[in-house]
Amino acid sequence: MEQGILRERLVADFEALPKQLRQAARYVLDHPRDVALLSMRKQAREAGVQPATMTRLAKRIGFEGYDAIRDLYATALREAEPQTFTDKAGAQVRRQKMDGDRALAQAMLQRLSLQMAELSSPEGLERLERAALTLSSARRIYCVGMRSSHAIAWQFHYILTMLGDRSVLVDGPGGTGTDAMGRIAAGDVLLAVSVAPYTKATVELARLAAARGAVIVAVTDSEVSPLARIACDVVLVPTDTASFMHTMAPAFAVSEILGTLIAGHLGEGALASLRRFDAQAEELGIHLQSSRKRKPAKS
């Protein structure tokens, strides 16, 4: 069995697995490099399950034991492109204990560098391309993200407001933001952002939108997250970091990339909207202007 086929089987069977096996399966899906490099006991500890659970998972999907899964991932790792110095340095930093402010900052920045590289992998770029095409074809684009994901949805919405009036931010004072979802329908797309621990309201709104015929584009952290299970397109963003708080920096990058790709798809329409945006900003004096007057162009 190839690694890709194993992943497909785990994703397809995920909902039918008992709770502990789901926990183990999610670890395998989300940490392929660790599956290849760490001992089964270490992986079980990281996954929060007993070592026997890893063995039961392997047998559930047709292997004699968990070592067969580790061998499969180790082979895939060996056949992959060689690690860069950045990859190796990042792995070393992650293994080091926190040792003061500078070491912690270095660990976080090294990990962010690796995460951005993950987004630019062939699979990551394909996900971004598909999501941008889906969003560009929408009649209206609804944007929802709560708690740490709110800023991602807002940033994406703000970019779209510069390009036209198709974007609707599901947010508002006094809990009125979700009222906008009453108008979502077939032909619309909902960009939903949520990472573990997943916000219940975001998932429920995504399910509501899907039930009304809208297409879901999810920005989330796992192929088996609640949003990924109901989405048409999924853009995966890594969130692990040396900080106590999961990082949202890769998700910010995704929002900016998607907004930029959509602008390109809109072509002249985007340019016309941006001209109006710039003209209004100048008329209202929104931005600080240089005190130096531009010299008139020579004829």
Secondary structure, 3 states (H helix, E strand, C coil): CCHHHHHHHHHHHHHHCCHHHHHHHHHHHHCHHHHHHCCHHHHHHHHCCCHHHHHHHHHHCCCCCHHHHHHHHHHHHHHCCCCCHHHHHHHHHHHCCCCHHHHHHHHHHHHHHHHHHHHCCHHHHHHHHHHHHHHHCCCCEEEEECHHHHHHHHHHHHHHHCCCCCEEECCCHHHCHHHHHHHCCCCCEEEEECCCCCCHHHHHHHHHHHHCCCEEEEEECCCCCCCCCCCCEEEECCCCCCCCCCCCHHHHHHHHHHHHHHHHHHCHHHHHHHHHHHHHHHHHCCCCCCCCCCCCCCC
